Amino acid sequence: MEKSNNGKTEKIEKYIKTLAGFKEDEAVNIPKYLYNFLHKKVEKELKKRGKEFSDSNLEEMDEIWNEVKKSSI
């Protein structure tokens, strides 16, 4: 993550690491971690609907993605 002038980025990164159970000094690619986390949530929701990614369309996945982001973060 880019360093911001007011330190908010570093605070957010530290908060996410704490929530996810990472050590503060552990190197973590936060954007990739969040993407993978949300991707798994979307996959889980599709399975609840009896579908795989290949059975869904972009509109449905986008709807689920937005719901997951709102409920998970």
Helices and strands as residue ranges (DSSP letters): H 8-20, H 30-48, G 53-55, H 58-72
